[in-house]
């Protein structure tokens, strides 16, 4: 069994507990806590030339490939730092066993952003295999939810995208190659992320990611996922097709992400190479 297979198996086993947590959340949450999403990825990631590459920043405590990350800052402080630096989205891991996250982290991130007066959106980053997980993302305050194409078959993918839209959530549909791009388009995806890391092998391939990003239709938001660690890598992505890019492990290894993030934000201002 591959790591991805193990994660998906654990997700299936966790669905009854998640259903109970969702029921409890709905039963006890105030109207403010279950307020509607605050925006869409289609608007947040709109990039008209020569606008900068939009940045999304991630919160996770550990990962199978990267091990444990720095926990000097609280979730509250790290999310505030991301938004203050200009992040258009914060991605919050909800998986517990492999990434140390929870849906409660999503709720906390939204509370922090609202208290700070930031319009930065919150993505629930989960291994979604069931509409229940989409509804949980909505109930715990997410504005958007990650849907990974290779985790599900085509009918399930379409159902997940439909459920997200019905809940008022944006769907960031993650792919790795051209065949998955076709599946995402057929499912009605309007924001597509290309993961430079293959989820089965965990191998990074920036060249593949650039190639697939270039094939995303111009009326769809295109997002680069994984592997950006320094200004040079951000500059390369900013010059290409992507409208936005996710920054993850590099920031989570920093006791204070602000200095590195400032350099990455500056690199994101690199103009995009004109596309014929």
C-alpha positions as CSV (number, residue, x, y, z in Angstrom):
1,X,0.0,0.0,0.0
2,X,1.4,3.4,-1.0
3,X,1.4,6.4,1.3
4,X,-1.5,7.9,-0.6
5,X,-3.5,4.7,-0.4
6,X,-2.9,4.7,3.4
7,X,-4.1,8.2,3.7
8,X,-7.2,7.6,1.7
9,X,-7.9,4.4,3.7
10,X,-7.6,6.4,7.0
11,X,-10.0,9.0,5.6
12,X,-12.7,6.4,4.9
13,X,-12.3,5.1,8.4
14,X,-12.6,8.7,9.8
15,X,-15.8,9.6,8.1
16,X,-18.2,8.5,10.9
17,X,-16.2,10.6,13.5
18,X,-16.3,13.5,11.1
19,X,-20.0,13.2,10.7
20,X,-20.4,13.4,14.4
21,X,-18.1,16.4,14.7
22,X,-20.0,18.2,11.9
23,X,-23.4,17.5,13.7
24,X,-21.9,18.9,16.9
25,X,-20.5,22.0,15.1
26,X,-23.8,22.8,13.4
27,X,-25.7,22.2,16.7
28,X,-23.5,24.5,18.7
29,X,-22.1,27.1,16.3
30,X,-23.4,30.7,16.5
31,X,-24.6,32.4,13.3
32,X,-21.4,34.3,13.2
33,X,-19.3,31.1,13.3
34,X,-21.2,29.7,10.2
35,X,-21.2,32.9,8.2
36,X,-21.0,32.4,4.4
37,X,-17.7,32.3,2.5
38,X,-16.1,35.7,2.1
39,X,-15.0,35.5,-1.5
40,X,-14.0,33.3,-4.4
41,X,-10.8,32.0,-5.8
42,X,-11.8,33.2,-9.2
43,X,-11.7,36.8,-7.9
44,X,-8.9,36.4,-5.4
45,X,-6.6,34.9,-8.0
46,X,-7.5,37.0,-11.0
47,X,-4.2,38.1,-12.6
48,X,-4.3,40.7,-15.3
49,X,-0.9,41.4,-16.8
50,X,1.4,42.9,-15.6
51,X,0.0,42.2,-12.1
52,X,2.1,40.2,-9.7
53,X,1.7,36.5,-9.1
54,X,-0.8,36.0,-6.2
55,X,0.6,34.0,-3.2
56,X,-1.1,31.5,-1.0
57,X,0.6,30.4,2.2
58,X,0.2,27.2,4.1
59,X,-0.1,26.1,7.7
60,X,0.8,22.5,8.6
61,X,2.6,21.1,11.6
62,X,4.3,18.2,9.8
63,X,4.2,16.2,6.6
64,X,5.2,12.7,5.4
65,X,7.9,14.1,3.1
66,X,9.1,17.0,5.3
67,X,8.8,15.8,8.8
68,X,8.0,18.1,11.7
69,X,7.9,21.9,11.0
70,X,8.7,24.9,13.2
71,X,6.1,25.6,15.9
72,X,7.7,28.7,17.4
73,X,4.7,30.7,16.3
74,X,1.1,29.9,17.2
75,X,-1.3,29.2,14.4
76,X,-2.8,32.7,15.1
77,X,0.5,34.5,14.8
78,X,1.6,32.6,11.6
79,X,-1.8,33.2,9.9
80,X,-1.6,36.9,10.8
81,X,1.9,37.1,9.4
82,X,0.9,35.6,6.2
83,X,-2.0,37.9,5.7
84,X,0.0,41.0,6.7
85,X,2.5,40.1,4.0
86,X,-0.2,40.1,1.3
87,X,-1.2,36.5,1.0
88,X,-4.5,36.1,-0.9
89,X,-5.2,32.7,0.6
90,X,-4.1,30.7,3.6
91,X,-4.1,26.9,3.1
92,X,-4.8,25.0,6.3
93,X,-4.2,21.3,6.6
94,X,-7.1,19.5,8.2
95,X,-5.6,16.0,8.3
96,X,-4.5,14.9,11.8
97,X,-2.5,11.7,11.5
98,X,-0.2,12.7,8.8
99,X,-0.1,16.5,8.9
100,X,-1.1,17.5,12.5
101,X,-4.1,19.5,11.4
102,X,-7.8,19.7,12.0
103,X,-11.0,21.4,10.9
104,X,-10.8,23.4,14.1
105,X,-7.6,24.9,12.6
106,X,-9.6,26.1,9.7
107,X,-12.1,27.8,12.1
108,X,-9.3,29.4,14.0
109,X,-7.6,30.7,10.9
110,X,-10.9,32.4,9.8
111,X,-11.4,33.9,13.2
112,X,-7.9,35.4,13.1
113,X,-8.4,36.9,9.7
114,X,-11.8,38.3,10.5
115,X,-10.4,39.8,13.7
116,X,-7.5,41.4,11.8
117,X,-9.8,42.8,9.2
118,X,-8.1,40.8,6.4
119,X,-9.9,39.7,3.2
120,X,-7.4,36.8,2.8
121,X,-9.4,33.6,2.1
122,X,-9.1,30.2,3.9
123,X,-8.7,26.9,2.0
124,X,-9.5,23.7,3.8
125,X,-6.7,21.4,2.5
126,X,-7.9,17.9,2.9
127,X,-7.9,14.5,1.1
128,X,-11.5,14.7,0.1
129,X,-13.2,11.5,-1.0
130,X,-16.8,12.2,0.2
131,X,-19.2,15.2,0.1
132,X,-19.3,15.1,3.9
133,X,-15.8,16.5,4.0
134,X,-16.9,19.4,1.8
135,X,-19.8,20.2,4.1
136,X,-17.4,20.1,7.0
137,X,-15.1,22.6,5.4
138,X,-18.0,25.0,5.0
139,X,-19.3,24.5,8.5
140,X,-15.8,25.2,10.0
141,X,-15.4,28.4,8.1
142,X,-13.5,27.7,4.9
143,X,-14.0,29.8,1.8
144,X,-12.6,27.1,-0.5
145,X,-11.8,23.4,-0.4
146,X,-9.1,21.3,-2.1
147,X,-10.2,18.5,-4.4
148,X,-7.5,16.1,-5.6
149,X,-8.5,14.5,-8.9
150,X,-6.5,11.3,-8.5
151,X,-8.3,10.4,-5.2
152,X,-11.7,9.8,-6.8
153,X,-13.4,8.6,-10.0
154,X,-15.1,11.0,-12.4
155,X,-18.7,10.8,-11.1
156,X,-17.4,11.4,-7.5
157,X,-15.3,14.3,-8.7
158,X,-18.2,16.0,-10.4
159,X,-20.3,15.4,-7.3
160,X,-17.6,17.0,-5.1
161,X,-17.4,20.0,-7.3
162,X,-21.2,20.3,-7.4
163,X,-21.4,20.0,-3.6
164,X,-18.7,22.7,-3.1
165,X,-20.5,25.1,-5.4
166,X,-23.8,24.4,-3.7
167,X,-22.2,25.2,-0.3
168,X,-20.9,28.5,-1.7
169,X,-17.3,27.2,-1.6
170,X,-14.7,27.6,-4.3
171,X,-13.0,24.4,-5.4
172,X,-9.3,24.3,-6.0
173,X,-9.0,21.1,-8.1
174,X,-5.5,19.6,-7.9
175,X,-4.0,17.7,-10.8
176,X,-0.5,16.5,-11.8
177,X,-0.7,15.8,-15.6
178,X,-2.6,16.4,-18.8
179,X,-5.0,13.4,-18.3
180,X,-6.0,14.8,-14.9
181,X,-6.4,18.3,-16.5
182,X,-8.9,16.8,-18.9
183,X,-10.8,15.2,-16.0
184,X,-10.8,18.5,-14.0
185,X,-12.2,20.4,-17.0
186,X,-15.0,17.9,-17.5
187,X,-15.9,18.2,-13.8
188,X,-16.4,21.9,-14.2
189,X,-13.3,23.1,-12.4
190,X,-12.8,26.9,-12.6
191,X,-9.6,27.0,-10.5
192,X,-7.0,24.3,-11.2
193,X,-3.8,23.7,-9.3
194,X,-0.9,21.7,-10.7
195,X,1.1,19.9,-8.0
196,X,4.8,19.8,-8.8
197,X,5.1,16.9,-6.4
198,X,3.7,13.5,-7.5
199,X,1.5,12.3,-4.6
200,X,2.3,8.7,-5.2
201,X,6.1,9.0,-5.4
202,X,6.6,12.3,-3.6
203,X,9.1,13.2,-6.4
204,X,9.2,16.9,-7.5
205,X,9.1,17.7,-11.2
206,X,9.0,21.5,-11.8
207,X,9.2,21.0,-15.6
208,X,6.1,18.8,-15.7
209,X,4.3,21.4,-13.6
210,X,5.2,24.2,-16.0
211,X,4.1,22.2,-19.0
212,X,0.7,21.3,-17.6
213,X,0.1,24.8,-16.3
214,X,0.7,26.2,-19.8
215,X,-2.2,24.0,-21.0
216,X,-4.8,25.3,-18.6
217,X,-7.4,27.3,-20.5
218,X,-7.1,31.1,-20.1
219,X,-10.6,31.4,-18.5
220,X,-9.6,29.1,-15.7
221,X,-7.5,30.2,-12.7
222,X,-4.1,28.4,-12.7
223,X,-2.2,27.7,-9.5
224,X,1.3,26.3,-9.0
225,X,1.4,23.9,-6.0
226,X,4.5,22.7,-4.1
227,X,8.3,23.1,-4.4
228,X,8.8,26.9,-4.1
229,X,11.5,27.6,-1.6
230,X,13.3,30.8,-2.7
231,X,12.9,34.0,-4.7
232,X,14.4,32.4,-7.9
233,X,11.8,29.6,-7.9
234,X,9.0,32.1,-7.4
235,X,10.3,34.3,-10.2
236,X,10.3,31.4,-12.6
237,X,6.6,30.6,-11.8
238,X,5.6,34.3,-11.9
239,X,7.0,34.5,-15.5
240,X,4.8,31.6,-16.6
241,X,1.1,30.8,-16.9
242,X,0.2,30.6,-13.2
243,X,-2.1,33.2,-11.6
244,X,-1.2,32.1,-8.1
245,X,1.3,29.9,-6.3
246,X,1.3,28.0,-3.0
247,X,4.1,28.5,-0.5
248,X,4.3,25.7,2.1
249,X,7.3,24.0,3.7
250,X,9.8,26.8,3.2
251,X,7.7,29.1,5.3
252,X,6.8,26.4,7.9
253,X,10.5,25.8,8.6
254,X,11.0,29.5,9.6
255,X,10.5,30.5,13.3
256,X,9.4,33.8,11.8
257,X,8.3,33.5,8.2
258,X,8.1,37.3,7.6
259,X,11.7,38.0,6.3
260,X,11.5,35.1,3.8
261,X,8.0,35.9,2.8
262,X,8.9,39.5,2.1
263,X,11.6,38.3,-0.4
264,X,9.1,35.9,-2.0
265,X,6.5,38.6,-2.3
266,X,9.1,40.8,-4.1
267,X,9.9,37.9,-6.5
268,X,6.2,37.5,-7.2
269,X,6.2,41.0,-8.8
270,X,8.1,39.6,-11.8
271,X,6.0,40.3,-14.9
272,X,4.5,37.4,-16.7
273,X,6.0,36.6,-20.1
274,X,3.4,37.5,-22.7
275,X,1.4,34.5,-23.9
276,X,0.6,34.3,-27.6
